[in-house]
Amino acid sequence: MTQNFLRCLMCRQFRTYFLLVIAMAFIFQSLLVFYLLAKVKDTEGPTEFGSSDSSRIQQAFVNEKEPSVLSNSACGILSKTALSAIKRATTKKCKEELSDIACRLKNNQLVPERLPNNCPRKDSVPGSSLGCFHDNNQSRLLSSYGVKLPGLTNQKCIDLCGQSAFLYAGTHNGKECYCGNKKPSLEHLLTKTYCSVPCDGQSSQTCGGVDATEIFDSGVPTRDSAKLQAPIVNGTAKIAFILTLNGRALRQVTRLLRVIYRPHHVYLIHVDARQDFLFRSLLQLELKYPNIRLSRKRQSSIWGGVSLLDVLLQSMEQLLEIDSQWQFVFNLSESDFPLRSIESLEALLAANPGRNFLKSHGRQTRQFIHKQGLDRVFHQCESRMWRVGDRNLPAGIRIDGGSDWVGLARSVVEFATAPSYSNDPLLRGLKELYRYTLLPAESFFHVLILNSKFCDSYADNNLRMTLWRRSQGCLCQHRHVVDWCGCSPMVFRTADWTHLTSVMAKSTVFFARKFEAAIDQSVMNRLEEQLTNTSLSYPGLDCYWESAYHRADLTPKPNKALLTVALSLAKHAISLLLQNSVAECPGLRPSRVVAITSYFRHDHYLGDLIHFEVDEKDVEFEALVKPLTKTIHLMKSPRILSTLQVGSDFDPKEQVFRNRLGVLSSRSKPIATFKWTGHINTTAASQLAHLVWFDPDDNVRAVHNVNVTDASKMGNQNLEIDHPLKPGVWLVAVIYNGKKNCHN
């Protein structure tokens, strides 16, 4: 079929550009597109949730013979959102947890209705009426935010505005609530009789009038954050660092520690429970450095998960036990890197004792609540955050949030974690609330501080900088672990140096994120040179190694397809080494892969180092292998594509394949990436190209239309088929023609 298809293309009357991508040809292999291994079991994430109605999902549970998950007499039929989550969960335990949470949510037993605010604005009487004021659509006295609220009462409007940090709340015409920060002028004051329309939610109460608004004092403090004091020259402060680590970037982690380490500070390292290699490799630090500890209370800290807040609180509790002298705690990850010296950070902290460094969202609070998913209930199980339903946030408190990278004073840490404060109504209520909250660490400490006795210590600056490009960073790339679309900052590259130094020059920042040596190590080298005021020079400065596999790993489970291919490549390497005379040296037959390490130089991936054993004891080898991408242009014509690749585990944010060696199994999810040259006639009748996938039997398995006009960024297209891929050689073709009508 493939031959006929190609012959047909060549016989067309119009100009056609046809390209084949050979997606996975190792340096030891020739024409191989997808090396698909049969009978390789692999666990993929759960399928995308659908939008089927309650009755259909209800029937699905009946068919699954798990009525106990659904048949709860106290709840009746659950919401579509809850039923969808329960259906998609795979374990009975997770299904039962989701069902219980959905039931408690439906019965208003999950979220506190009201929490105390222990930080009222000075010289204010929360909830007091300022009077009835003339007001209309043309000139609102409170113009910052407005909404029609079913069941409106004066208190409901006050709570809503206070929750969003507005100083004043106003009810209008029985159903409308308005918020603002400007105190109304007395020249607009009317008699109370003008505010006589009954409240929609309580007819015995009045909520403004037709052209009149009754305005109330919400009692919340202003948003202003007290300015930081200038650093004290040679000032000192003892810092505790929490490093929450994930992945396998050991070399980058040790580099970070080397730059921030000082003997008088304290370092607690939490390694994700699924990352045995990193934990095992860092354990030796405890033997050399008495002020470095690795936490044994390890959790799986998935993106957006409740477990991340648990990790931070547990780590802070451990730090209080480890050392009684530290004054501030800062959390960092493997992706952070300092912009200024630790001594300069100490000087700033010494000048600002007791301050808490957090970054607010910088937008309308109602918008933040909605985009952050704070008005939804989530539950973490099966290493996923499941959306269970909608909720109302507790009344009485101010909501805020932003970044989960913070610097906190010891007094706040003690309040948040010490057993003596566990019964504090605000703290207890917030911990209940955030047990079912997406991205909890991005707002828990903000809300706790702003509504407690520590509110005056809030500094709206977490001393960090991040690089946001929302067109790339907000692509829902975390949908495999969360029922939500979130955003992530970009990795800094050398091209961002001007922006980075510009922000440093005008802002009080001490750390930046994200950095990733596997993408761009040069920018980190440059930063370290500036930080230490020295010129770096040592062997391997421009090289980087990152583990992909080690036989001693307990978690995660090894990729069987990767190991099978690696062992085959090891055998081929030995065959080449012995010039196909393997029979003469039987002891050199590869027996086991010890480790696989990705190798980079000058910010380019150069291949993977396969470390393997042979039958002969005490003999080990290492082979450098690299996948080759071969693109075949079948006609002499201007090239419309600059790149065309096929692989898996594509990172759309950073535009790279995380599966660097390109090994695919029958359970893999292939994806084609492409970038146009810009040499395309954009006025042509057709601005679409066709991406065609052929299986090993020459059957067309999928055809996708892709736009050819955007040459500024890399495009991508998944192969979307439901069943496992057939083992063998697959082909991918990209076809573009410059005419509108085409016929065989």
Buried (B, 14 or more C-beta within 10 A) or exposed (E): EBEEBBEEBEEEEEEBBBBBBBBBBBBBBEEBBBBBBEEBEBEEEBEEBEEBEBEEBBEBBEEEEBEEBBEBEEBEBBBBBBBBBBBBBEEEEBBBBBBBBBBBBBEEEBBBEEBBBBBBBEEBEBBEBBBBBBBEEEEBBBEBBBEEBEEBBBBBBBBBBBBBBBBBBBBBBBBBBBBBBEEBEEEBBBEEEBBBBEBBBBEEBBBBBEEBBBBBBBBBBEBEBEEBEEBBEEBEBBBBBBBBBBBBBBBBBBBBBEBBBBEEBBBBBBBBBBBBBBBBBBEEBEEEEEBBBBBEEBBBBBBBBBBBBBBBBBBBBBBBEBBEEBBBBBBBBBBBBBBBBBEBBBBBBBBBBBBBBBBBBEEBBBEBBEBBBBEBBBBBBBBBBBBBBEBEBBBBBBBBBBBBBBBBBBBBBBBBBEEEEEEBEBBBBBBBBBBBBBBBBBBBBBBBBBBBEBBBBBBBBBBBBBBEEEEBBBBEBBBBBBBBEBBBBBBBBBEBBEEBEEBBEEEEBBBBBBBBBBBBBBBBBBBBEEBEEEEEEEEEEEBBBBBBBBBEBEEBEBBBBBBBBBBBBBBBBBBEBEEEEBEEBEEBBBEEBBBBBBBBEEBEBBBBBBBBBBEEEEEEBEBEBBBBBBBEEBEEBEEBBBEBBBBBEBEBBBBBBEBBBBBBBBBBBBBBBBBBEEEBEEEBEBBBBBBBBBBBEEEBBBEBEBEBEEBEEBBBBEBEBEEBBBBBBBBBBBBBBBEEEEEE
